[in-house]
Amino acid sequence: MKLKLPYKKLIPISYLILGCFLIFLGTSCTKDFRDNDYYKNEIFDKEYMGLYGEWRLIESGGGINGDFQADFDKLLIYKIGNFKKLRNDTILIKGIIEIREQTAYKLNIDFVPLYAIPTSSKWVELIGTDTLKLDDTCINCNYHIFVRE
């Protein structure tokens, strides 16, 4: 008489459970990328809608010794409140922009990256329609100057 082992029937069930878990994990993490759908409404006032676009870094500096150099060469700010930092057309960091202070005369934002430590907040200055300056909010800190692509 041949004995049937009960564990042979459990193997397909364990694969089913593992598959359901992986599907659940994959679908539950999709919102974590926060790309284009994190905010429901526009975060910038009309004075700052010109921030959206592709910006090429032309100068960076600051720091205590004055020798700071940015590790990226392009900044993309796109709707609604998303950003990407690129170097040689490769995405280094992406995330969302959080408003710290916004009036008709000044704007202070945080670039909140996914899976990385946030940097200090930035004072935003639009110079005309084609130049953007970002200054850290501390003394002797870093700055970045961009031109619109």
C-alpha atoms as one frame of an Amber mdcrd trajectory, in Angstrom:
protein
   0.000   0.000   0.000   1.362   3.361  -1.065   1.215   6.152   1.468   0.137
   9.601   0.226   1.980  12.484   1.765  -0.206  15.515   2.589   2.519  18.097
   1.931   2.439  17.511  -1.835  -0.964  19.221  -2.018   0.336  22.226  -0.075
   3.027  23.154  -2.583   0.656  24.688  -5.170  -1.160  26.558  -2.379   2.117
  28.031  -1.133   2.909  29.228  -4.669  -0.535  30.789  -4.856  -0.040  32.567
  -1.531   3.409  33.784  -2.583   2.048  35.025  -5.917  -0.813  36.896  -4.231
   1.626  38.473  -1.789   3.922  39.664  -4.581   0.998  41.100  -6.541  -0.250
  42.890  -3.424   3.224  44.221  -2.693   3.655  45.475  -6.255   0.306  47.255
  -6.387   0.577  48.763  -2.916   3.963  50.353  -3.716   2.943  52.051  -6.940
   1.696  55.179  -5.166   5.052  55.500  -3.430   6.669  56.767  -6.632   4.509
  59.900  -6.443   4.967  60.640 -10.124   2.439  63.152 -11.512  -0.376  62.211
  -9.150   0.756  62.990  -5.607  -1.049  66.326  -5.418  -4.655  66.711  -6.512
  -4.513  70.502  -6.926  -1.884  72.934  -8.137   0.597  73.836  -5.380   2.064
  77.024  -6.867   0.349  80.396  -6.984   0.086  82.001 -10.418   3.247  84.068
  -9.775   5.305  80.863  -9.668   3.792  78.819 -12.494   6.885  79.726 -14.532
   8.895  77.274 -12.415   7.587  74.360 -14.447   9.981  73.277 -17.136  13.453
  71.979 -17.853  16.344  73.905 -16.267  20.056  73.552 -17.095  22.520  74.274
 -14.293  25.011  76.980 -15.256  26.518  77.790 -11.861  26.593  76.455  -8.319
  28.671  77.441  -5.348  28.697  78.475  -1.757  29.526  76.581   1.363  31.948
  77.625   4.063  34.970  77.318   1.761  33.091  78.447  -1.331  33.994  75.270
  -3.192  30.592  73.572  -3.421  29.762  71.964  -6.785  26.400  70.389  -7.578
  26.309  66.716  -8.520  23.624  67.206 -11.193  23.395  69.259 -14.378  19.662
  69.470 -15.051  16.531  70.058 -12.976  13.067  69.146 -14.248  10.091  70.651
 -12.445   6.827  69.281 -13.769   3.152  69.207 -12.856   1.933  68.900 -10.245
   4.818  69.681  -7.883   7.179  66.923  -9.045  10.898  67.196  -9.765  13.820
  65.215 -11.149  17.542  65.949 -10.860  19.583  64.562 -13.754  23.221  64.189
 -14.719  24.014  63.323 -18.339  20.295  62.599 -18.915  20.271  59.972 -16.134
  17.823  60.459 -13.264  19.689  60.803  -9.977  16.813  61.829  -7.730  13.105
  62.335  -8.167  10.449  63.391  -5.761   7.945  66.064  -4.847   8.161  69.736
  -3.991   6.724  70.887  -0.681   5.844  74.524  -0.111   7.235  75.976   3.119
   6.255  79.605   2.501   4.538  81.210  -0.468   3.555  84.855  -0.857   3.368
  87.198  -3.825   6.964  88.260  -3.078   8.772  85.134  -1.934   8.696  81.364
  -2.231  10.446  78.809  -0.021  10.312  75.144  -1.043  11.707  71.764  -0.094
  12.751  69.185  -2.652  11.627  65.953  -0.991  13.318  63.038  -2.741  12.062
  59.491  -2.804  14.328  57.100  -0.931  16.882  59.725   0.095  17.446  62.290
   2.814  15.874  65.668   1.994  18.187  68.613   1.483  17.701  72.010   3.069
  14.882  74.222   1.893  15.476  76.701  -0.921  14.537  80.303  -1.549  13.291
  80.563  -5.125  14.010  83.549  -7.356  12.745  83.689 -10.930  14.797  86.211
 -12.897  12.759  87.042 -15.952  11.283  83.988 -17.622  14.474  82.089 -18.368
  16.662  82.188 -15.232  16.077  80.438 -11.910  18.124  80.897  -8.738  17.818
  78.578  -5.742  19.467  79.630  -2.472  19.719  77.504   0.657  18.081  79.123
   3.663  21.192  79.212   5.838  24.197  81.522   5.994  27.232  80.458   3.890
  25.220  77.731   2.214  24.859  76.632  -1.372  23.209  78.256  -4.370  22.296
  77.076  -7.858  21.631  79.147 -10.981  19.742  77.634 -13.931  18.644  78.712
 -17.391  15.557  77.385 -19.098  16.190  74.744 -21.760
